[in-house]
Amino acid sequence: MGQGLSLHIGLNSVDASKYNGWPGTLAGCVNDANSMQAIAVAQGFTPTQLITEAATADAILTAIGQAARALKSGDTFLISYSGHGGRVPDPTGDSPDGMDDTWVAYDRMVLGHELYNMWSQFQSGVRIEVYSDSCHSGTVIRDLIVTNNLPFLSAPTSMPLRGVSRRGNDRAAQAFNTVYAAAITQERAVRDGPEKLAPVFGRSIPSELALQLYNSNLQAYAARQWATARGEPTATVILISGCQDNQVSQDGERNGLFTEKLLNVWNSGAFTGNLPQFHKAIVALMPATQTPNYFSVGPDDAAFTAARPLTPVTAAGTGDTSQQPATQQTAPAITGPGSVQRGAQPPTFQVTTGSNRYYAVELAADPALFGDSNARQSSNFYASWNDSDAQARMTDPSYTLSSAAWDALSPNDKLYYRVLSTSSADPQSWDNYMVSVTDGDAAAAAPSFSVLASDTSTDTTEAGAQDTAVTA
């Protein structure tokens, strides 16, 4: 097994003198760093920790650079960051929407550009595993912003922003006037509106302040953004973030919400799945308003993807085998009818749970809905795990859709389905989570059945409905 180094960053506050009087007070970030370091030590990593005052921008970048010098092909670097995240304009034009994600260090913001440039300093074959429990963190490991379903990008505003420099290209100028103005409006609406959640604190530097700091220190920030990398990364970096680029990560009294759910899934080391399965299991416990992202840069590394999370990767890519069971994990599978008559009794499915004991079933009018929680409605999506009238965890190999769910879904002409399995009977836990068809494969591989008009004979065959089981 290769060498494993880890870096754990947690900031419960920042230097207010560097942030125009804003202290950036949070509650759970230091606990997050401590929790992640405890896991890393138990898994065989040699840790470094930077807490609040010690977590300056230079200290963070230096620690990453030192790891880059020490690690060689086959080694693993684990990074956890817990603190505020932000977004600033990108004058280089590298980012599609002209914005650069940031980590809010103790004395200044660390730019996504800077982090991306650090990865190129690692040798080929190094595996870098990043966890960022911060706002706007969906792609913070590189200078790329994903803007799908970003509400304030669809309605440009003419609100002028005072004191904004016009240096840089048109893309950056547009970002100043549209993205930031609308983001500020949205933040004020949430902060002052009737639906505000007073006890919940997001880990996001206010957009107004981020812009002020960027503009007042434009020369320094722009120089870092224009600094060229040594080349495209030859190490592989996998990020599991606390939320999407357009979302806010919630803080908590003990841990951040993302880290809390991560710890639940890890289950004191009982989790034995791979990195994508770890991400999916965490997502299953999160609200739709905060959806952790899975994102990578650098070359594809099948061994890394298949490895156990939070564990130094072996040369074979299976993680530390002393920490894993010898048995092969088997994904669940589900079969169902080829077609069902509208107005007939609800369809019945046959389930094989695989390595896990318990399962839940999902049906969707569009396979994209398996991965898009924002577009789900009762008329186009059903999940037994989210049905108060259904048993959240089932073991019976025969599953019949509830009458209420069938009444809501039967107006659709076609329905896709899949099965999710877990080793835990607790509806709030998705230990050892696996799925028969992944979100990305659902369009091509999810089984389906036609819903026929009531005057059409019903085909109850199961031909072609067998699901090919794959891990999440």
VOPAGU-2260 file (C-alpha; in pm, 1 decimal, decimal comma):
REM VOPAGU-2260
SITE   aa  ch    i         X         Y         Z
SITE  MET   A    0       0,0       0,0       0,0
SITE  GLY   A    1     127,2     348,4     -85,7
SITE  GLN   A    2     191,2     630,2     157,2
SITE  GLY   A    3    -105,5     831,9     285,1
SITE  LEU   A    4     -90,3    1197,2     392,2
SITE  SER   A    5    -390,4    1406,3     499,4
SITE  LEU   A    6    -469,7    1774,1     558,1
SITE  HIS   A    7    -766,4    1887,7     769,1
SITE  ILE   A    8    -875,3    2252,5     764,2
SITE  GLY   A    9   -1144,1    2400,1     990,7
SITE  LEU   A   10   -1230,8    2765,8    1050,5
SITE  ASN   A   11   -1488,2    2875,1    1307,2
SITE  SER   A   12   -1400,4    3238,3    1230,8
SITE  VAL   A   13   -1178,1    3458,8    1016,0
SITE  ASP   A   14    -964,4    3765,0    1083,0
SITE  ALA   A   15   -1227,7    4039,6    1082,7
SITE  SER   A   16    -961,0    4302,5    1010,9
SITE  LYS   A   17    -897,7    4131,4     674,9
SITE  TYR   A   18   -1268,2    4097,7     590,2
SITE  ASN   A   19   -1395,6    4455,0     646,0
SITE  GLY   A   20   -1511,9    4377,1    1000,1
SITE  TRP   A   21   -1690,3    4050,9     915,6
SITE  PRO   A   22   -1585,2    3776,8    1164,9
SITE  GLY   A   23   -1731,7    3483,0     968,5
SITE  THR   A   24   -1842,0    3309,6    1288,3
SITE  LEU   A   25   -1935,2    2941,4    1253,4
SITE  ALA   A   26   -1986,6    2662,8    1507,6
SITE  GLY   A   27   -1911,5    2321,8    1360,0
SITE  CYS   A   28   -1604,3    2362,6    1140,5
SITE  VAL   A   29   -1333,6    2282,5    1395,7
SITE  ASN   A   30   -1532,9    1976,7    1501,4
SITE  ASP   A   31   -1550,7    1875,4    1134,9
SITE  ALA   A   32   -1173,1    1897,3    1102,2
SITE  ASN   A   33   -1125,4    1697,6    1422,3
SITE  SER   A   34   -1372,1    1430,1    1308,4
SITE  MET   A   35   -1210,3    1394,7     967,1
SITE  GLN   A   36    -861,6    1379,8    1117,8
SITE  ALA   A   37    -973,1    1105,6    1358,3
SITE  ILE   A   38   -1093,3     897,6    1062,4
SITE  ALA   A   39    -771,9     964,3     870,2
SITE  VAL   A   40    -551,6     854,2    1160,1
SITE  ALA   A   41    -757,7     538,1    1210,1
SITE  GLN   A   42    -718,8     457,9     839,8
SITE  GLY   A   43    -341,6     497,4     839,7
SITE  PHE   A   44    -290,0     854,1     713,1
SITE  THR   A   45     -23,4    1083,6     855,3
SITE  PRO   A   46    -222,3    1402,8     928,8
SITE  THR   A   47    -166,0    1777,9     929,9
SITE  GLN   A   48    -428,8    2007,6    1079,5
SITE  LEU   A   49    -487,8    2381,6    1027,9
SITE  ILE   A   50    -744,9    2529,8    1267,1
SITE  THR   A   51    -890,0    2884,3    1244,9
SITE  GLU   A   52    -597,9    3126,9    1301,8
SITE  ALA   A   53    -351,7    2873,4    1161,0
SITE  ALA   A   54    -557,3    2825,7     845,2
SITE  THR   A   55    -418,9    3117,5     648,1
SITE  ALA   A   56    -417,3    3107,3     269,3
SITE  ASP   A   57     -39,4    3065,2     258,4
SITE  ALA   A   58     -46,6    2788,0     520,7
SITE  ILE   A   59    -310,6    2595,7     323,8
SITE  LEU   A   60    -124,4    2624,6      -5,6
SITE  THR   A   61     207,9    2543,8     160,7
SITE  ALA   A   62      66,8    2227,2     319,1
SITE  ILE   A   63     -65,5    2113,7     -18,5
SITE  GLY   A   64     267,9    2193,6    -182,2
SITE  GLN   A   65     459,0    1997,2      80,5
SITE  ALA   A   66     236,4    1697,2      18,6
SITE  ALA   A   67     298,7    1731,6    -355,4
SITE  ARG   A   68     672,9    1712,7    -296,2
SITE  ALA   A   69     648,8    1415,2     -58,8
SITE  LEU   A   70     402,4    1190,9    -242,8
SITE  LYS   A   71     481,2     958,9    -532,6
SITE  SER   A   72     279,2     752,4    -776,4
SITE  GLY   A   73      47,7     517,1    -588,1
SITE  ASP   A   74      31,0     742,8    -279,7
SITE  THR   A   75    -290,0     904,6    -148,2
SITE  PHE   A   76    -353,6    1260,4     -29,0
SITE  LEU   A   77    -674,1    1325,8     169,3
SITE  ILE   A   78    -793,0    1686,3     218,4
SITE  SER   A   79   -1092,3    1804,5     419,5
SITE  TYR   A   80   -1196,2    2170,8     429,0
SITE  SER   A   81   -1467,9    2306,0     656,2
SITE  GLY   A   82   -1547,0    2676,0     652,1
SITE  HIS   A   83   -1701,8    2948,0     441,7
SITE  GLY   A   84   -1702,8    2932,2      63,9
SITE  GLY   A   85   -1747,3    3216,5    -180,6
SITE  ARG   A   86   -1750,2    3327,0    -541,9
SITE  VAL   A   87   -1554,4    3605,5    -705,2
SITE  PRO   A   88   -1533,2    3728,8   -1065,2
SITE  ASP   A   89   -1293,6    3553,5   -1301,2
SITE  PRO   A   90   -1131,2    3795,5   -1547,6
SITE  THR   A   91    -943,4    3520,0   -1734,3
SITE  GLY   A   92   -1246,2    3379,8   -1916,0
SITE  ASP   A   93   -1160,2    3026,1   -1801,3
SITE  SER   A   94   -1485,8    2979,2   -1610,8
SITE  PRO   A   95   -1801,3    2943,6   -1823,3
SITE  ASP   A   96   -2000,7    3195,7   -1617,7
SITE  GLY   A   97   -1710,5    3423,5   -1529,5
SITE  MET   A   98   -1699,1    3319,9   -1163,3
SITE  ASP   A   99   -1426,4    3162,4    -950,0
SITE  ASP   A  100   -1517,4    2954,3    -641,0
SITE  THR   A  101   -1315,6    3014,4    -324,7
SITE  TRP   A  102   -1227,0    2878,0      15,9
SITE  VAL   A  103   -1242,3    3155,9     278,0
SITE  ALA   A  104    -913,6    3120,0     464,9
SITE  TYR   A  105    -834,2    3308,9     783,9
SITE  ASP   A  106    -671,4    3607,4     612,6
SITE  ARG   A  107    -797,1    3598,4     251,5
SITE  MET   A  108    -988,9    3390,4       2,8
SITE  VAL   A  109    -810,8    3098,2    -166,9
SITE  LEU   A  110    -917,5    3094,5    -530,8
SITE  GLY   A  111   -1030,0    2792,0    -727,3
SITE  HIS   A  112    -757,8    2885,2    -977,1
SITE  GLU   A  113    -496,4    2850,2    -704,2
SITE  LEU   A  114    -620,6    2508,4    -597,7
SITE  TYR   A  115    -632,9    2385,5    -955,5
SITE  ASN   A  116    -276,8    2501,4   -1014,0
SITE  MET   A  117    -160,6    2310,2    -705,9
SITE  TRP   A  118    -278,4    1975,0    -844,3
SITE  SER   A  119     -32,9    1998,3   -1133,9
SITE  GLN   A  120     251,9    1987,8    -881,4
SITE  PHE   A  121     168,5    1628,2    -782,2
SITE  GLN   A  122     333,1    1336,4    -959,7
SITE  SER   A  123     140,7    1121,2   -1201,3
SITE  GLY   A  124     -40,3     839,3   -1025,1
SITE  VAL   A  125    -102,2    1022,9    -696,0
SITE  ARG   A  126    -464,8     999,3    -578,0
SITE  ILE   A  127    -606,3    1318,1    -417,0
SITE  GLU   A  128    -936,6    1286,5    -228,6
SITE  VAL   A  129   -1101,7    1619,9    -134,9
SITE  TYR   A  130   -1400,1    1687,9      93,0
SITE  SER   A  131   -1523,1    2048,9     105,7
SITE  ASP   A  132   -1798,2    2129,2     358,0
SITE  SER   A  133   -1847,0    2484,5     235,8
SITE  CYS   A  134   -2085,3    2686,9      20,8
SITE  HIS   A  135   -2053,4    2700,9    -359,9
SITE  SER   A  136   -1817,1    2403,0    -342,6
SITE  GLY   A  137   -1946,4    2183,0    -625,1
SITE  THR   A  138   -1637,8    2231,2    -844,1
SITE  VAL   A  139   -1405,2    2426,5    -614,7
SITE  ILE   A  140   -1108,9    2202,1    -701,1
SITE  ARG   A  141   -1078,9    2365,3   -1044,9
SITE  ASP   A  142   -1159,5    2683,4   -1234,8
SITE  LEU   A  143   -1490,3    2554,6   -1368,2
SITE  ILE   A  144   -1836,9    2651,6   -1248,3
SITE  VAL   A  145   -2142,1    2435,4   -1312,5
SITE  THR   A  146   -2445,7    2661,9   -1351,6
SITE  ASN   A  147   -2727,8    2413,6   -1417,4
SITE  ASN   A  148   -3045,4    2509,3   -1228,9
SITE  LEU   A  149   -2884,9    2828,9   -1103,1
SITE  PRO   A  150   -3196,2    3042,9   -1049,5
SITE  PHE   A  151   -3042,8    3388,3   -1056,0
SITE  LEU   A  152   -2862,0    3328,4   -1385,7
SITE  SER   A  153   -3184,2    3293,2   -1584,0
SITE  ALA   A  154   -3306,4    3646,0   -1516,3
SITE  PRO   A  155   -3032,0    3908,3   -1571,4
SITE  THR   A  156   -3078,3    4226,3   -1376,0
SITE  SER   A  157   -2984,4    4582,2   -1455,8
SITE  MET   A  158   -2893,1    4659,8   -1095,6
SITE  PRO   A  159   -2565,7    4856,7   -1105,6
SITE  LEU   A  160   -2286,3    4769,3    -867,9
SITE  ARG   A  161   -2092,2    5057,7    -725,1
SITE  GLY   A  162   -1717,0    5070,8    -724,3
SITE  VAL   A  163   -1670,7    4783,2    -966,8
SITE  SER   A  164   -1357,8    4793,5   -1177,1
SITE  ARG   A  165   -1402,8    4728,3   -1550,2
SITE  ARG   A  166   -1064,7    4562,3   -1588,0
SITE  GLY   A  167   -1074,4    4220,2   -1745,5
SITE  ASN   A  168   -1282,4    4093,2   -2033,2
SITE  ASP   A  169   -1653,7    4122,4   -2113,4
SITE  ARG   A  170   -1729,2    3793,5   -1944,4
SITE  ALA   A  171   -1605,2    3921,6   -1609,5
SITE  ALA   A  172   -1792,5    4250,1   -1651,5
SITE  GLN   A  173   -2111,5    4059,8   -1723,0
SITE  ALA   A  174   -2056,3    3853,4   -1411,3
SITE  PHE   A  175   -2025,2    4172,7   -1206,9
SITE  ASN   A  176   -2356,5    4308,9   -1329,0
SITE  THR   A  177   -2571,3    3996,7   -1348,4
SITE  VAL   A  178   -2452,4    3715,4   -1127,1
SITE  TYR   A  179   -2352,2    3922,7    -827,5
SITE  ALA   A  180   -2639,4    4166,7    -837,8
SITE  ALA   A  181   -2894,4    3886,9    -854,5
SITE  ALA   A  182   -2711,5    3680,6    -593,6
SITE  ILE   A  183   -2718,3    3973,7    -354,1
SITE  THR   A  184   -3090,0    4021,5    -416,0
SITE  GLN   A  185   -3151,9    3653,8    -350,8
SITE  GLU   A  186   -2948,6    3654,2     -30,3
SITE  ARG   A  187   -3144,3    3951,6     101,7
SITE  ALA   A  188   -3473,9    3784,6      14,7
SITE  VAL   A  189   -3377,7    3470,2     206,2
SITE  ARG   A  190   -3238,2    3668,3     496,0
SITE  ASP   A  191   -3536,4    3901,5     534,1
SITE  GLY   A  192   -3823,2    3702,7     380,8
SITE  PRO   A  193   -4102,5    3513,5     555,6
SITE  GLU   A  194   -3945,9    3173,8     481,4
SITE  LYS   A  195   -3611,4    3248,3     639,5
SITE  LEU   A  196   -3467,8    2979,7     867,6
SITE  ALA   A  197   -3330,8    3171,7    1164,3
SITE  PRO   A  198   -3150,2    2876,6    1332,4
SITE  VAL   A  199   -2974,5    2770,4    1011,4
SITE  PHE   A  200   -2650,5    2940,0     915,8
SITE  GLY   A  201   -2493,7    2894,1     576,0
SITE  ARG   A  202   -2120,5    2862,9     523,4
SITE  SER   A  203   -2106,0    3139,7     264,5
SITE  ILE   A  204   -1926,8    3470,7     271,2
SITE  PRO   A  205   -2185,9    3738,2     176,1
SITE  SER   A  206   -2171,3    3808,1    -198,4
SITE  GLU   A  207   -2149,1    4183,2    -140,8
SITE  LEU   A  208   -1846,6    4138,5      84,3
SITE  ALA   A  209   -1675,3    3893,3    -151,0
SITE  LEU   A  210   -1707,7    4144,1    -432,4
SITE  GLN   A  211   -1582,8    4432,1    -216,3
SITE  LEU   A  212   -1277,8    4234,5    -107,1
SITE  TYR   A  213   -1201,9    4121,0    -460,0
SITE  ASN   A  214   -1236,8    4472,8    -599,1
SITE  SER   A  215   -1032,1    4638,6    -324,4
SITE  ASN   A  216    -752,9    4381,1    -367,6
SITE  LEU   A  217    -795,6    4342,6    -742,3
SITE  GLN   A  218    -428,9    4348,1    -834,5
SITE  ALA   A  219    -339,0    4066,2    -592,6
SITE  TYR   A  220    -637,9    3844,9    -676,1
SITE  ALA   A  221    -612,9    3898,9   -1051,2
SITE  ALA   A  222    -242,5    3814,0   -1043,5
SITE  ARG   A  223    -324,3    3480,4    -880,2
SITE  GLN   A  224    -598,9    3411,8   -1134,3
SITE  TRP   A  225    -376,7    3489,9   -1430,6
SITE  ALA   A  226     -87,7    3282,8   -1291,7
SITE  THR   A  227     -43,8    2982,2   -1520,1
SITE  ALA   A  228     -28,3    2628,6   -1395,8
SITE  ARG   A  229     271,3    2403,3   -1459,4
SITE  GLY   A  230      45,2    2202,4   -1689,6
SITE  GLU   A  231    -265,4    1990,8   -1677,6
SITE  PRO   A  232    -273,6    1767,2   -1366,5
SITE  THR   A  233    -139,0    1416,4   -1412,9
SITE  ALA   A  234    -254,4    1318,7   -1063,3
SITE  THR   A  235    -623,0    1232,3   -1020,4
SITE  VAL   A  236    -835,3    1450,8    -793,6
SITE  ILE   A  237   -1181,4    1343,8    -675,0
SITE  LEU   A  238   -1399,7    1593,7    -491,2
SITE  ILE   A  239   -1706,8    1516,6    -282,0
SITE  SER   A  240   -1846,3    1857,8    -193,9
SITE  GLY   A  241   -2095,5    1977,0      63,8
SITE  CYS   A  242   -2326,9    2121,4    -201,3
SITE  GLN   A  243   -2353,3    2235,2    -563,7
SITE  ASP   A  244   -2192,9    2557,3    -691,0
SITE  ASN   A  245   -2525,2    2739,9    -663,8
SITE  GLN   A  246   -2612,8    2612,3    -314,8
SITE  VAL   A  247   -2534,2    2692,4      46,5
SITE  SER   A  248   -2390,3    2440,9     294,8
SITE  GLN   A  249   -2548,6    2448,2     638,4
SITE  ASP   A  250   -2347,9    2487,4     954,9
SITE  GLY   A  251   -2449,0    2311,0    1278,0
SITE  GLU   A  252   -2371,9    2328,1    1646,9
SITE  ARG   A  253   -2166,7    2008,4    1637,7
SITE  ASN   A  254   -2086,0    1948,9    1270,1
SITE  GLY   A  255   -2177,7    2090,6     934,2
SITE  LEU   A  256   -2478,2    1913,8     781,9
SITE  PHE   A  257   -2265,6    1753,3     507,8
SITE  THR   A  258   -2000,0    1629,5     751,1
SITE  GLU   A  259   -2269,9    1504,3     989,3
SITE  LYS   A  260   -2421,7    1287,5     714,3
SITE  LEU   A  261   -2077,1    1177,8     595,4
SITE  LEU   A  262   -2001,7    1054,9     946,9
SITE  ASN   A  263   -2336,6     873,4     958,7
SITE  VAL   A  264   -2260,5     691,4     633,5
SITE  TRP   A  265   -1902,8     613,9     736,7
SITE  ASN   A  266   -2055,8     459,4    1050,8
SITE  SER   A  267   -1731,2     436,1    1250,2
SITE  GLY   A  268   -1564,2     252,4     963,3
SITE  ALA   A  269   -1841,2       4,8     885,2
SITE  PHE   A  270   -1889,8     146,0     532,9
SITE  THR   A  271   -1726,6     -83,0     274,9
SITE  GLY   A  272   -1836,3      63,9     -59,8
SITE  ASN   A  273   -1641,1     273,1    -310,2
SITE  LEU   A  274   -1617,6     649,0    -364,0
SITE  PRO   A  275   -1924,8     690,3    -591,2
SITE  GLN   A  276   -2130,0     475,3    -353,7
SITE  PHE   A  277   -2010,8     685,9     -59,6
SITE  HIS   A  278   -2125,9    1001,7    -239,5
SITE  LYS   A  279   -2465,2     850,9    -325,4
SITE  ALA   A  280   -2521,4     735,5      31,3
SITE  ILE   A  281   -2451,3    1086,2     163,1
SITE  VAL   A  282   -2681,2    1243,7     -97,6
SITE  ALA   A  283   -2963,4    1013,0      12,2
SITE  LEU   A  284   -2955,0    1172,2     359,8
SITE  MET   A  285   -2936,8    1534,9     242,4
SITE  PRO   A  286   -3222,8    1780,7     171,4
SITE  ALA   A  287   -3290,2    1884,4    -189,5
SITE  THR   A  288   -3161,3    2233,0    -107,2
SITE  GLN   A  289   -2811,9    2095,5     -40,0
SITE  THR   A  290   -2695,6    1826,2    -280,5
SITE  PRO   A  291   -2332,7    1711,8    -247,9
SITE  ASN   A  292   -2145,9    1694,1    -579,3
SITE  TYR   A  293   -1903,7    1431,5    -711,9
SITE  PHE   A  294   -1643,5    1584,7    -941,2
SITE  SER   A  295   -1296,2    1494,6   -1064,1
SITE  VAL   A  296   -1005,1    1641,5   -1255,9
SITE  GLY   A  297    -697,5    1476,5   -1400,7
SITE  PRO   A  298    -678,0    1137,6   -1570,9
SITE  ASP   A  299    -938,9     869,6   -1512,3
SITE  ASP   A  300    -820,1     624,3   -1246,6
SITE  ALA   A  301   -1047,5     319,4   -1223,2
SITE  ALA   A  302    -856,8     185,8    -922,5
SITE  PHE   A  303    -910,2     513,1    -735,2
SITE  THR   A  304   -1280,6     529,3    -822,1
SITE  ALA   A  305   -1327,3     171,0    -701,5
SITE  ALA   A  306   -1138,7     231,1    -377,3
SITE  ARG   A  307   -1286,7     262,9     -32,3
SITE  PRO   A  308   -1323,4     629,7      72,5
SITE  LEU   A  309   -1105,3     789,7     339,2
SITE  THR   A  310    -854,0     507,1     302,8
SITE  PRO   A  311    -508,0     494,8     141,1
SITE  VAL   A  312    -548,4     331,3    -199,1
SITE  THR   A  313    -361,6       8,9    -268,7
SITE  ALA   A  314    -183,6     -48,0    -598,8
SITE  ALA   A  315    -477,9    -265,8    -700,1
SITE  GLY   A  316    -718,1      14,9    -617,3
SITE  THR   A  317    -921,5    -166,5    -356,1
SITE  GLY   A  318    -818,1      38,5     -55,8
SITE  ASP   A  319    -663,5    -110,2     256,4
SITE  THR   A  320    -777,6    -471,7     230,7
SITE  SER   A  321    -727,0    -524,6     601,8
SITE  GLN   A  322   -1020,9    -290,7     654,6
SITE  GLN   A  323   -1257,8    -467,3     412,7
SITE  PRO   A  324   -1451,3    -792,5     413,8
SITE  ALA   A  325   -1329,5   -1065,6     184,2
SITE  THR   A  326   -1671,2   -1120,4      26,4
SITE  GLN   A  327   -1764,4    -954,6    -303,5
SITE  GLN   A  328   -2035,6    -690,1    -278,8
SITE  THR   A  329   -2336,4    -764,6    -499,2
SITE  ALA   A  330   -2571,5    -487,6    -615,9
SITE  PRO   A  331   -2950,7    -523,8    -600,7
SITE  ALA   A  332   -3167,8    -600,5    -904,3
SITE  ILE   A  333   -3535,8    -557,7    -990,1
SITE  THR   A  334   -3775,9    -694,6   -1253,8
SITE  GLY   A  335   -4127,3    -586,3   -1339,5
SITE  PRO   A  336   -4405,0    -607,9   -1599,9
SITE  GLY   A  337   -4359,3    -518,0   -1964,6
SITE  SER   A  338   -4678,2    -310,1   -1956,6
SITE  VAL   A  339   -4966,3    -232,6   -1723,1
SITE  GLN   A  340   -5318,0    -121,4   -1806,4
SITE  ARG   A  341   -5416,1     220,9   -1680,1
SITE  GLY   A  342   -5694,8     167,4   -1425,6
SITE  ALA   A  343   -5577,2    -185,1   -1341,5
SITE  GLN   A  344   -5425,4    -288,2   -1010,4
SITE  PRO   A  345   -5085,2    -134,4    -923,2
SITE  PRO   A  346   -4784,3    -318,0   -1071,0
SITE  THR   A  347   -4579,7    -568,4    -875,5
SITE  PHE   A  348   -4200,2    -602,1    -892,4
SITE  GLN   A  349   -3957,5    -877,1    -792,4
SITE  VAL   A  350   -3649,9    -760,9    -600,6
SITE  THR   A  351   -3313,8    -921,8    -532,6
SITE  THR   A  352   -3138,2    -723,7    -259,1
SITE  GLY   A  353   -2786,4    -848,1    -332,4
SITE  SER   A  354   -2538,6    -804,7     -46,4
SITE  ASN   A  355   -2773,3    -580,4     152,2
SITE  ARG   A  356   -3081,5    -688,7     344,2
SITE  TYR   A  357   -3314,6    -390,1     299,2
SITE  TYR   A  358   -3434,7    -205,3     -10,7
SITE  ALA   A  359   -3641,2      85,3    -143,5
SITE  VAL   A  360   -3795,5     129,8    -489,1
SITE  GLU   A  361   -3803,4     437,9    -714,3
SITE  LEU   A  362   -4019,4     501,2   -1023,5
SITE  ALA   A  363   -3987,9     795,3   -1262,6
SITE  ALA   A  364   -4158,7     918,7   -1577,8
SITE  ASP   A  365   -3817,2    1033,7   -1702,7
SITE  PRO   A  366   -3491,1     851,4   -1611,5
SITE  ALA   A  367   -3323,6    1191,0   -1560,6
SITE  LEU   A  368   -3538,1    1234,2   -1248,8
SITE  PHE   A  369   -3334,4     967,9   -1068,1
SITE  GLY   A  370   -3054,0    1221,7   -1046,3
SITE  ASP   A  371   -3250,4    1549,7   -1052,1
SITE  SER   A  372   -3437,3    1603,7    -725,9
SITE  ASN   A  373   -3538,1    1958,2    -819,0
SITE  ALA   A  374   -3771,7    1844,5   -1098,7
SITE  ARG   A  375   -3949,6    1571,9    -904,3
SITE  GLN   A  376   -4323,0    1589,7    -839,3
SITE  SER   A  377   -4571,7    1330,5    -717,7
SITE  SER   A  378   -4702,6    1303,4   -1075,0
SITE  ASN   A  379   -4363,9    1206,2   -1223,4
SITE  PHE   A  380   -4159,8    1046,4    -943,5
SITE  TYR   A  381   -4214,3     808,9    -653,3
SITE  ALA   A  382   -3976,3     674,8    -387,9
SITE  SER   A  383   -4087,8     427,0    -125,0
SITE  TRP   A  384   -3825,6     567,0     111,3
SITE  ASN   A  385   -4005,9     903,9     101,5
SITE  ASP   A  386   -4360,9     764,9     134,8
SITE  SER   A  387   -4511,8     803,2     482,4
SITE  ASP   A  388   -4769,0     537,0     394,0
SITE  ALA   A  389   -4509,6     280,5     289,8
SITE  GLN   A  390   -4248,3      89,0     484,1
SITE  ALA   A  391   -3923,4     277,2     428,5
SITE  ARG   A  392   -3713,2     -37,6     447,9
SITE  MET   A  393   -3843,3    -358,9     291,6
SITE  THR   A  394   -3719,8    -717,7     275,1
SITE  ASP   A  395   -4003,8    -899,5      96,1
SITE  PRO   A  396   -3877,8    -996,4    -254,1
SITE  SER   A  397   -4219,6    -905,7    -396,4
SITE  TYR   A  398   -4305,5    -534,9    -394,3
SITE  THR   A  399   -4639,2    -387,6    -506,3
SITE  LEU   A  400   -4669,3     -16,4    -571,1
SITE  SER   A  401   -4919,5     157,8    -343,6
SITE  SER   A  402   -5257,4     257,6    -487,3
SITE  ALA   A  403   -5197,1     625,9    -411,7
SITE  ALA   A  404   -4862,9     623,0    -593,5
SITE  TRP   A  405   -5012,8     435,7    -890,1
SITE  ASP   A  406   -5301,3     686,4    -918,4
SITE  ALA   A  407   -5046,7     970,6    -932,8
SITE  LEU   A  408   -4811,0     803,4   -1182,9
SITE  SER   A  409   -5048,2     613,6   -1415,4
SITE  PRO   A  410   -5131,5     915,8   -1638,4
SITE  ASN   A  411   -4774,2     885,0   -1775,0
SITE  ASP   A  412   -4725,3     671,8   -2087,1
SITE  LYS   A  413   -4405,4     510,3   -1959,7
SITE  LEU   A  414   -4243,9     457,1   -1620,7
SITE  TYR   A  415   -3883,0     369,1   -1539,6
SITE  TYR   A  416   -3782,1     199,1   -1216,0
SITE  ARG   A  417   -3484,5      94,2   -1006,8
SITE  VAL   A  418   -3405,2     -43,4    -660,9
SITE  LEU   A  419   -3175,8      92,9    -388,6
SITE  SER   A  420   -3042,1    -127,2    -109,8
SITE  THR   A  421   -2881,9     -72,4     229,0
SITE  SER   A  422   -2761,4    -279,2     522,1
SITE  SER   A  423   -2944,9     -50,1     766,7
SITE  ALA   A  424   -3311,6     -70,9     868,9
SITE  ASP   A  425   -3294,5     289,5     992,5
SITE  PRO   A  426   -3474,2     521,1     742,6
SITE  GLN   A  427   -3224,0     795,1     828,6
SITE  SER   A  428   -2920,5     582,5     743,1
SITE  TRP   A  429   -2801,4     440,7     410,1
SITE  ASP   A  430   -2509,7     225,0     520,8
SITE  ASN   A  431   -2339,8      28,1     241,2
SITE  TYR   A  432   -2574,9     190,3      -7,2
SITE  MET   A  433   -2598,1      35,4    -354,8
SITE  VAL   A  434   -2829,3      90,6    -650,3
SITE  SER   A  435   -2931,9    -129,8    -942,8
SITE  VAL   A  436   -2883,1     145,4   -1202,2
SITE  THR   A  437   -2681,1     462,4   -1144,6
SITE  ASP   A  438   -2806,9     811,9   -1225,6
SITE  GLY   A  439   -2569,1     836,6   -1520,6
SITE  ASP   A  440   -2667,8     498,1   -1664,3
SITE  ALA   A  441   -3041,8     531,1   -1604,4
SITE  ALA   A  442   -3131,2     666,8   -1949,7
SITE  ALA   A  443   -2974,2     364,8   -2119,8
SITE  ALA   A  444   -3011,5      89,9   -1861,0
SITE  ALA   A  445   -3309,1     153,2   -1633,3
SITE  PRO   A  446   -3590,8     -97,3   -1697,8
SITE  SER   A  447   -3934,6      42,2   -1780,8
SITE  PHE   A  448   -4292,6     -54,3   -1857,7
SITE  SER   A  449   -4561,6     103,5   -2074,2
SITE  VAL   A  450   -4885,4     231,7   -1927,7
SITE  LEU   A  451   -5163,4     128,9   -2167,2
SITE  ALA   A  452   -5501,4     289,2   -2219,2
SITE  SER   A  453   -5780,2     120,4   -2025,1
SITE  ASP   A  454   -5928,3     -38,2   -2337,6
SITE  THR   A  455   -5599,4    -204,3   -2437,3
SITE  SER   A  456   -5521,6    -559,0   -2334,8
SITE  THR   A  457   -5263,0    -582,5   -2063,1
SITE  ASP   A  458   -4926,7    -739,9   -2131,8
SITE  THR   A  459   -4801,8    -882,4   -1806,0
SITE  THR   A  460   -4489,0   -1040,7   -1942,5
SITE  GLU   A  461   -4154,6    -952,8   -1803,4
SITE  ALA   A  462   -3968,2    -985,7   -2130,9
SITE  GLY   A  463   -3686,2    -738,2   -2153,8
SITE  ALA   A  464   -3755,6    -602,9   -1805,5
SITE  GLN   A  465   -3464,2    -766,5   -1624,9
SITE  ASP   A  466   -3238,6    -503,4   -1477,6
SITE  THR   A  467   -2864,9    -542,1   -1519,9
SITE  ALA   A  468   -2724,0    -472,9   -1174,8
SITE  VAL   A  469   -2440,8    -226,6   -1141,0
SITE  THR   A  470   -2294,2     -59,3    -837,8
SITE  ALA   A  471   -2360,0     306,8    -767,2
